[in-house]
Amino acid sequence: MAEDKKPTEPNFEKGVAVQLDKKVAQRTRELESLVDNIPGLVAIMAADGAVEFVNERDREYFGRTLEQLKEWTISDAVHPHDLPYAVETWRRSIEAGQPYDFDHRLLRHDGIYRWFHASGRQSEIRTVASSAGTSCSLTFMSAKRRRSSSANTL
């Protein structure tokens, strides 16, 4: 009589692990796609300010890859006049575990500074505290409001 062959424990566990890895990879791709389609700059930074993740709009705006942006410091992106306030506001936010909210200019890939409104909060996305935030173009929003006002006065 043929014995029922049960999967051995290591093979069974390996199969489950492979399936979980595939599901995690698929979910990661889905979430990255979602974040890439947010109409603003999205970044996740470590508590020390190191870049961990940026969305596609960030990469387009700065004209850099994620790997290149990981080499940057905040002074490479923020206007020198706005830098002290931006750094202090972000640092206080991380220390207090409170949201941050401020306006500052960011250097675009073509050398032009544009105004952005940054907001975010401390996140427990990873085991180490980090910050997840967005920056929306104030230049774009201002132009959009002007176009809307013009259309309403016609």
Secondary structure as GFF3:
##gff-version 3
##sequence-region A 1 154
A	DSSP	alpha_helix	9	36	.	.	.	ID=ss1
A	DSSP	beta_strand	41	46	.	.	.	ID=ss2
A	DSSP	beta_strand	51	54	.	.	.	ID=ss3
A	DSSP	alpha_helix	56	62	.	.	.	ID=ss4
A	DSSP	alpha_helix	66	71	.	.	.	ID=ss5
A	DSSP	three_ten_helix	74	76	.	.	.	ID=ss6
A	DSSP	alpha_helix	83	96	.	.	.	ID=ss7
A	DSSP	beta_strand	100	107	.	.	.	ID=ss8
A	DSSP	beta_strand	113	123	.	.	.	ID=ss9
A	DSSP	beta_strand	130	137	.	.	.	ID=ss10
A	DSSP	alpha_helix	138	153	.	.	.	ID=ss11
###
